[in-house]
Amino acid sequence: MEWNASTGLALGLVSTLTPWFFSVHSKLAAIAEQTAQGAQKIDAIAAATGRAFEKVYDAEKQIASQDLRLRQVSERLDKLEETFAE
């Protein structure tokens, strides 16, 4: 008789907990999917940020080059000014 009661109790617990297990499993699957989507978005943002930094670096190089050219032109103009001032 104890064996029948134990089996009945075990089957009752399993039948009671099975919907809960499926509910938890589906929620965990949804969380895993959202995490994967979030990781993809982070990767896309990181790639876009990298491209933006490359553009900024290129722009800074161009500005430095233009600054050098402007200083050279300014020095030439100063020399011309000194020549004509004499």
Helices and strands as residue ranges (DSSP letters): H 2-85
